């Protein structure tokens, strides 16, 4: 189609010039777009340039500290009392909200891998954390294999009303895919790494 569009544009332009010259001012922008469609599509289809920015040592230190603090939240609040699941959030004056959604479950698993990847956890500790979380999640009621939207982390009983959230299920699926890819990559790394 892109190879033929310039010829089609020229033929239509000539035909309009003879039979409907008053229509040319309206049609010329469309004819020009067809005439140059192939180079325009080639220009639009080119790969995006990767932006490169150098991190300063201070930037890297700030990011590592933020990552460590984030990991500490997941490690501190994912406890045996909560079946190694992560409570959704903390509320000032009320404390820990002992609820989990599929999104939180996925973030917990990905935070465990990120902690390993950044050197905050050893491989055996990462596996231990992951296994505990998976065992905690095994006891959660499901609907046709899908996790429900909210559960009490201590009793693992789903909150009412029971429903499956496509958003939360999608977030969990993405987190599990990222975890799988990270684990496959970890198999290719040396056992002892520099941090």
For each residue, the residues with C-beta under 8 A, 3 or more apart:
1: 4 5
2: 5 37 38 41
3: 6 38
4: 1 7 8
5: 1 2 8 9 34 35 37 38
6: 3 9 10 34 35 36 37 38
7: 4 10 11
8: 4 5 11 12 34
9: 5 6 12 13 31 32 34 35
10: 6 7 13 14 35
11: 7 8 14 15
12: 8 9 15 16 27 31 34
13: 9 10 16 17 24 27 28 31
14: 10 11 17 18
15: 11 12 18 19
16: 12 13 19 20 21 23 24 27
17: 13 14 21 24
18: 14 15 21
19: 15 16
20: 16 23 24
21: 16 17 18 24
22: 25
23: 16 20 26 27
24: 13 16 17 20 21 27 28
25: 22 28
26: 23
27: 12 13 16 23 24 30 31
28: 13 24 25 31 32
29: 32 33
30: 27 33 34
31: 9 12 13 27 28 34 35
32: 9 28 29 35 36
33: 29 30 36 37 40
34: 5 6 8 9 12 30 31 37
35: 5 6 9 10 31 32
36: 6 32 33 39 40
37: 2 5 6 33 34 40 41
38: 2 3 5 6 41 42
39: 36 42 43
40: 33 36 37 43 44
41: 2 37 38 44 45
42: 38 39 45 46
43: 39 40 46
44: 40 41
45: 41 42
46: 42 43
47:
48:
49:
50:
51:
52:
53:
54:
55: 59 60 63
56: 59 60
57: 60 61
58: 61 62
59: 55 56 62 63
60: 55 56 57 63 64
61: 57 58 64 65
62: 58 59 65 66
63: 55 59 60 66 67
64: 60 61 67 68 118
65: 61 62 68 69
66: 62 63 69 70
67: 63 64 70 71 114 118 120
68: 64 65 71 72 118 120
69: 65 66 72 73
70: 66 67 73 74 111
71: 67 68 74 75 111 114 115 118 120
72: 68 69 75 76
73: 69 70 76 77
74: 70 71 77 78 86 107 108 111 112 115
75: 71 72 78 115 129
76: 72 73 79
77: 73 74 82 86 87 90 96
78: 74 75 82 84 85 86 108 129 133
79: 76 82 84
80: 83 84
81: 154
82: 77 78 79 85 86 87 98 100 136 153 154
83: 80 136 139 153 154 156
84: 78 79 80 129 132 133 135 136
85: 78 82 100 104 105 108 133 136 137 151 153 156
86: 74 77 78 82 100 104 105 107 108 153
87: 77 82 90 96 97 98 99 100 153
88: 97 99 100 101 104
89: 97
90: 77 87 95 96 97
91: 94 95 97
92:
93:
94: 91 97
95: 90 91
96: 77 87 90
97: 87 88 89 90 91 94
98: 82 87 152 153 154
99: 87 88 150 151 152 153 159
100: 82 85 86 87 88 104 105 150 151 153
101: 88 104 105 149 150 151 165 168
102: 105 106 147 149 165 168 169 171 172
103: 106 107 167 168 171 172 175
104: 85 86 88 100 101 107 108
105: 85 86 100 101 102 108 109 133 137 147 172 175
106: 102 103 109 110 171 172 173 174 175 176 179
107: 74 86 103 104 110 111 175
108: 74 78 85 86 104 105 111 112 133
109: 105 106 112 113 130 133 175 176 179
110: 106 107 113 114 175 178 179 182
111: 70 71 74 107 108 114 115
112: 74 108 109 115 116 121 126 129 130 133
113: 109 110 116 117 126 130 178 179 182 183
114: 67 71 110 111 117 118
115: 71 74 75 111 112 118 120 121 126 129
116: 112 113 119 120 121 122 123 125 126 186
117: 113 114 182 186
118: 64 67 68 71 114 115 195
119: 116 193 195
120: 67 68 71 115 116
121: 112 115 116 125 126 129
122: 116 125 126
123: 116 126 127 186 191
124: 127 128
125: 116 121 122 128 129
126: 112 113 115 116 121 122 123 129 130
127: 123 124 130 131
128: 124 125 131 132
129: 75 78 84 112 115 121 125 126 132 133
130: 109 112 113 126 127 133 134 179
131: 127 128 134 135
132: 84 128 129 135 136
133: 78 84 85 105 108 109 112 129 130 136 137
134: 130 131 137 138
135: 84 131 132 138 139
136: 82 83 84 85 132 133 139 140 156
137: 85 105 133 134 140 147
138: 134 135
139: 83 135 136 156
140: 136 137 147 148 151 156 158
141: 148 151 156 157 158 162
142: 145 146 147 148
143: 146 148 162 164
144:
145: 142
146: 142 143 164 169
147: 102 105 137 140 142 151 164 168 169 172
148: 140 141 142 143 151 158 159 162 163 164
149: 101 102 158 159 162 163 164 165 168
150: 99 100 101 158 159
151: 85 99 100 101 140 141 147 148 156 157 158 159
152: 98 99 155 156 157 158 159
153: 82 83 85 86 87 98 99 100 156
154: 81 82 83 98
155: 152
156: 83 85 136 139 140 141 151 152 153
157: 141 151 152
158: 140 141 148 149 150 151 152 162
159: 99 148 149 150 151 152 162
160:
161:
162: 141 143 148 149 158 159
163: 148 149
164: 143 146 147 148 149 169
165: 101 102 149 168 169
166: 169 170
167: 103 170 171
168: 101 102 103 147 149 165 171 172
169: 102 146 147 164 165 166 172 173
170: 166 167 173 174
171: 102 103 106 167 168 174 175
172: 102 103 105 106 147 168 169 175 176
173: 106 169 170 176 177
174: 106 170 171 177 178
175: 103 105 106 107 109 110 171 172 178 179
176: 106 109 172 173 179 180
177: 173 174 180 181
178: 110 113 174 175 181 182
179: 106 109 110 113 130 175 176 182 183
180: 176 177 183 184
181: 177 178 184 185
182: 110 113 117 178 179 185 186
183: 113 179 180 186 187
184: 180 181 187 188
185: 181 182 188 189
186: 116 117 123 182 183 189
187: 183 184
188: 184 185
189: 185 186 193
190: 193
191: 123
192:
193: 119 189 190
194:
195: 118 119
